[in-house]
Amino acid sequence: MLDQLEDYAEGFIRLLPNLGLAIVVLLLTWLAATIVNRVISGMLKTARVRRALVDLLTTLTGIGVWALGILIAATVIFPSIDPASILAALGVGGIAIGFAFKDIFENFMAGAMIMMRKPMRIGDFIECESVEGKVEEITIRDTYIRRTDGQLVMMPNSMLFKNPVYVRTDQDLRRFEIIAGVGYGEDIDECREIIHDAVMAVSYVERDKPVDVFAREFNSSSVDFTVRWWTKSEPRNMHESRDQVIAAIKRALDEKGVEIPFPNRTLTFSEPLSISEKGG
């Protein structure tokens, strides 16, 4: 037993120079990781790259530097270890970890792709998979979306990456439309002009964009028009402009005596109906 302990002690003493050198390697690794991270962070911030993407790249760079430093330190302490065998073991372990944390890595890669492609900006209003709201923050794993009713939705980045995303405020202006109906006895051309002039007079409607009024279809009780106009692209602008447009069309049609019909139905019978009066 004592001989075995003496062998351990002698082996540890022989290993001390290698341990000291390995500690020096780790200290140099720490210094290199710190310098590299600061340089990359400064360069990316100068280029006005998103903060979350800066954090991602600096983290990945730091992991790479530390992995290399630890590998060198391990080969210094144990010279008999082949670096190729360590890399092979890490590869097998990486595959196992990848299968175990598939969803996390999927969201991680999706977040990186979203940050690099920049399909949307902080403050944009988006819609994806029935979730609609304002983008407040984009992290490595999730995107924080504030709905118009105030609720916060944390959406996994993989959903945004794999599904269609409607960026409502990608442009400053957006086109909206409603349907307006008039009676069958009205003059279609005159009604089109009345509706067009009424919409053009609304302050929320952009004057530099066209206002379109198209006859749409013969409905059950009316001839319908599709009315299109442009306004600011945020949701509140849409509601405000639609409110004003509908009110303006209603007032203009009322002033001109144009009928806005109620739903009605005509019944046709194959045989004459007899009508009889019952005495009180």
C-alpha positions as CSV (number, residue, x, y, z in Angstrom):
1,M,0.0,0.0,0.0
2,L,2.8,2.4,1.0
3,D,4.7,1.6,-2.2
4,Q,1.6,2.4,-4.3
5,L,1.1,5.7,-2.5
6,E,4.8,6.5,-3.1
7,D,4.3,5.8,-6.8
8,Y,1.3,8.1,-6.9
9,A,3.3,10.8,-5.1
10,E,6.3,10.4,-7.5
11,G,4.0,10.5,-10.5
12,F,2.3,13.7,-9.2
13,I,5.7,15.3,-8.6
14,R,6.8,14.4,-12.1
15,L,3.6,15.9,-13.4
16,L,4.0,19.3,-11.6
17,P,5.9,21.0,-14.4
18,N,3.3,19.9,-16.8
19,L,0.5,21.1,-14.5
20,G,2.2,24.5,-14.1
21,L,2.5,24.8,-17.9
22,A,-1.1,23.8,-18.3
23,I,-2.2,26.5,-15.9
24,V,-0.1,29.0,-17.9
25,V,-1.9,27.8,-21.0
26,L,-5.3,28.3,-19.4
27,L,-4.4,31.8,-18.2
28,L,-3.2,32.7,-21.7
29,T,-6.5,31.2,-23.0
30,W,-8.5,33.4,-20.7
31,L,-6.5,36.5,-21.8
32,A,-6.9,35.6,-25.5
33,A,-10.7,35.0,-25.1
34,T,-11.1,38.3,-23.3
35,I,-9.2,40.3,-26.0
36,V,-10.8,38.5,-28.9
37,N,-14.3,39.1,-27.5
38,R,-13.6,42.8,-26.9
39,V,-12.2,43.3,-30.4
40,I,-15.2,41.5,-32.0
41,S,-17.7,43.3,-29.9
42,G,-16.2,46.6,-30.7
43,M,-16.1,45.9,-34.4
44,L,-19.7,44.7,-34.5
45,K,-21.0,47.6,-32.5
46,T,-19.3,50.0,-34.8
47,A,-21.0,48.3,-37.7
48,R,-24.4,48.7,-35.8
49,V,-25.1,45.0,-35.6
50,R,-27.9,43.9,-33.3
51,R,-26.9,43.5,-29.6
52,A,-28.3,40.0,-29.5
53,L,-26.2,39.0,-32.6
54,V,-23.1,40.6,-30.9
55,D,-23.7,38.5,-27.8
56,L,-24.1,35.4,-30.0
57,L,-20.9,35.9,-31.9
58,T,-18.8,36.8,-28.9
59,T,-20.1,33.8,-27.0
60,L,-19.4,31.4,-29.9
61,T,-15.9,32.9,-30.3
62,G,-15.2,32.6,-26.6
63,I,-16.3,29.0,-26.6
64,G,-14.0,28.3,-29.5
65,V,-11.0,29.9,-27.9
66,W,-11.6,28.1,-24.6
67,A,-12.1,24.7,-26.3
68,L,-8.8,25.1,-28.1
69,G,-7.0,26.2,-24.9
70,I,-8.4,23.3,-22.9
71,L,-7.4,20.9,-25.6
72,I,-3.8,22.2,-25.5
73,A,-3.7,22.1,-21.7
74,A,-4.9,18.5,-21.7
75,T,-2.2,17.4,-24.1
76,V,0.4,19.2,-22.0
77,I,-0.7,17.4,-18.8
78,F,-1.1,14.1,-20.5
79,P,1.3,13.9,-23.4
80,S,0.2,10.3,-24.2
81,I,-3.2,11.5,-25.2
82,D,-3.8,11.9,-28.9
83,P,-5.6,15.2,-29.8
84,A,-7.3,13.3,-32.6
85,S,-8.9,10.9,-30.2
86,I,-10.1,13.8,-28.0
87,L,-11.7,15.4,-31.0
88,A,-13.4,12.1,-32.0
89,A,-14.8,11.7,-28.5
90,L,-16.0,15.3,-28.5
91,G,-17.7,14.6,-31.9
92,V,-19.6,11.6,-30.6
93,G,-20.5,13.5,-27.4
94,G,-21.7,16.4,-29.5
95,I,-24.0,14.2,-31.6
96,A,-25.5,12.8,-28.4
97,I,-26.0,16.3,-26.9
98,G,-27.5,17.5,-30.2
99,F,-30.2,14.8,-30.2
100,A,-30.9,15.4,-26.5
101,F,-31.3,19.2,-27.0
102,K,-32.6,19.3,-30.5
103,D,-35.3,21.9,-29.9
104,I,-32.9,24.2,-28.1
105,F,-30.4,24.1,-30.9
106,E,-33.1,24.5,-33.5
107,N,-34.3,27.7,-31.9
108,F,-30.7,28.8,-31.4
109,M,-29.8,28.4,-35.1
110,A,-33.2,30.0,-36.1
111,G,-32.4,33.0,-33.9
112,A,-29.0,33.3,-35.5
113,M,-30.5,33.2,-39.0
114,I,-33.2,35.8,-38.1
115,M,-30.6,38.1,-36.7
116,M,-28.3,37.9,-39.7
117,R,-31.1,38.2,-42.3
118,K,-32.9,41.0,-40.5
119,P,-36.4,40.2,-41.9
120,M,-37.9,42.4,-39.2
121,R,-36.8,45.2,-36.8
122,I,-37.5,46.0,-33.2
123,G,-40.7,47.9,-33.2
124,D,-42.2,46.2,-36.3
125,F,-45.8,44.9,-36.1
126,I,-45.8,41.3,-37.3
127,E,-48.2,38.4,-37.6
128,C,-47.2,34.7,-37.5
129,E,-49.4,31.6,-36.7
130,S,-52.3,33.8,-35.5
131,V,-50.0,35.8,-33.2
132,E,-49.9,39.5,-34.0
133,G,-48.2,42.3,-32.2
134,K,-45.1,44.5,-31.9
135,V,-41.6,43.0,-31.8
136,E,-40.0,44.1,-28.5
137,E,-36.9,42.0,-28.4
138,I,-35.1,39.2,-30.4
139,T,-33.0,36.9,-28.3
140,I,-31.1,33.7,-29.3
141,R,-34.0,31.4,-28.4
142,D,-37.2,33.6,-28.4
143,T,-38.7,36.7,-29.9
144,Y,-40.8,38.8,-27.6
145,I,-44.0,40.1,-29.2
146,R,-46.3,42.6,-27.5
147,R,-49.9,42.2,-28.6
148,T,-52.1,45.2,-29.1
149,D,-54.1,44.2,-26.0
150,G,-50.9,44.4,-23.9
151,Q,-50.2,40.7,-23.6
152,L,-46.6,39.5,-24.1
153,V,-46.0,36.5,-26.3
154,M,-42.7,34.7,-26.2
155,M,-42.5,33.0,-29.6
156,P,-39.8,30.3,-30.3
157,N,-37.5,31.5,-33.1
158,S,-38.0,28.2,-35.0
159,M,-41.7,29.1,-35.5
160,L,-40.8,32.5,-37.1
161,F,-38.1,30.8,-39.2
162,K,-40.3,28.0,-40.6
163,N,-43.6,29.7,-41.0
164,P,-44.7,32.7,-43.1
165,V,-44.3,36.0,-41.2
166,Y,-46.3,39.1,-42.2
167,V,-44.3,42.2,-41.4
168,R,-47.1,44.8,-41.2
169,T,-44.9,47.8,-40.8
170,D,-42.1,46.9,-43.3
171,Q,-43.2,50.0,-45.2
172,D,-44.4,53.3,-43.8
173,L,-47.6,53.1,-45.7
174,R,-50.1,50.2,-46.1
175,R,-53.2,49.8,-48.2
176,F,-56.6,49.0,-46.6
177,E,-60.0,48.3,-48.1
178,I,-63.7,48.0,-47.2
179,I,-66.8,47.1,-49.1
180,A,-69.6,49.7,-49.6
181,G,-73.0,48.8,-51.1
182,V,-75.7,51.0,-52.8
183,G,-79.2,50.2,-54.0
184,Y,-79.9,48.7,-57.4
185,G,-81.8,51.8,-58.5
186,E,-78.8,54.1,-58.1
187,D,-76.5,55.4,-60.8
188,I,-73.3,53.4,-60.5
189,D,-70.9,56.0,-62.0
190,E,-72.3,58.7,-59.8
191,C,-72.0,56.6,-56.7
192,R,-68.4,55.7,-57.6
193,E,-67.5,59.4,-57.8
194,I,-69.3,60.3,-54.5
195,I,-67.4,57.5,-52.7
196,H,-64.1,58.5,-54.2
197,D,-64.5,62.2,-53.3
198,A,-65.6,61.3,-49.8
199,V,-62.5,59.1,-49.2
200,M,-60.1,61.6,-50.6
201,A,-61.4,64.2,-48.1
202,V,-60.4,62.1,-45.1
203,S,-57.3,63.5,-43.4
204,Y,-55.9,60.0,-42.6
205,V,-55.8,59.0,-46.3
206,E,-52.5,59.6,-48.0
207,R,-52.9,62.1,-50.9
208,D,-49.8,60.8,-52.8
209,K,-51.3,57.3,-53.2
210,P,-54.4,56.5,-55.3
211,V,-57.8,55.9,-53.9
212,D,-59.5,53.1,-55.8
213,V,-63.3,52.5,-56.0
214,F,-64.2,49.4,-58.1
215,A,-67.7,47.9,-58.6
216,R,-67.3,44.5,-57.0
217,E,-70.4,42.4,-57.4
218,F,-74.2,42.1,-57.5
219,N,-75.0,41.3,-53.9
220,S,-78.4,40.1,-52.6
221,S,-79.6,43.6,-51.8
222,S,-77.0,45.9,-53.2
223,V,-74.3,46.6,-55.8
224,D,-71.1,46.4,-53.9
225,F,-67.9,48.5,-54.3
226,T,-64.4,47.7,-53.2
227,V,-62.9,50.9,-51.7
228,R,-59.1,51.0,-51.3
229,W,-56.9,53.7,-49.7
230,W,-53.4,54.1,-48.2
231,T,-52.5,55.2,-44.7
232,K,-49.8,54.7,-42.0
233,S,-49.1,51.0,-41.5
234,E,-49.4,50.7,-37.7
235,P,-52.6,48.9,-36.4
236,R,-54.0,52.0,-34.7
237,N,-53.7,54.0,-38.0
238,M,-55.7,51.3,-39.7
239,H,-58.5,51.5,-37.2
240,E,-58.6,55.3,-37.2
241,S,-58.5,55.7,-40.9
242,R,-61.2,53.0,-41.4
243,D,-63.4,54.7,-38.9
244,Q,-63.1,58.0,-40.7
245,V,-63.5,56.5,-44.2
246,I,-66.7,54.7,-43.3
247,A,-68.2,57.8,-41.6
248,A,-67.3,60.0,-44.6
249,I,-68.8,57.6,-47.1
250,K,-72.0,57.3,-45.1
251,R,-72.4,61.1,-44.8
252,A,-71.7,61.7,-48.5
253,L,-74.2,59.1,-49.6
254,D,-76.8,60.4,-47.2
255,E,-76.3,64.0,-48.4
256,K,-76.8,62.9,-52.1
257,G,-79.9,60.9,-51.3
258,V,-78.2,57.6,-52.3
259,E,-79.8,54.5,-50.9
260,I,-77.7,52.2,-48.6
261,P,-80.1,49.2,-48.7
262,F,-81.0,47.0,-45.9
263,P,-80.9,43.3,-46.6
264,N,-84.2,42.2,-48.2
265,R,-85.5,39.1,-49.9
266,T,-87.9,38.6,-52.8
267,L,-90.1,35.4,-52.5
268,T,-91.6,33.9,-55.7
269,F,-94.3,31.3,-55.5
270,S,-95.2,28.9,-58.4
271,E,-99.0,29.3,-57.7
272,P,-101.1,32.3,-56.7
273,L,-101.7,32.7,-53.0
274,S,-105.1,33.3,-51.7
275,I,-105.5,36.0,-49.1
276,S,-108.5,35.9,-46.7
277,E,-109.5,38.1,-43.9
278,K,-110.7,36.8,-40.6
279,G,-113.4,38.8,-38.9
280,G,-112.7,40.1,-35.5
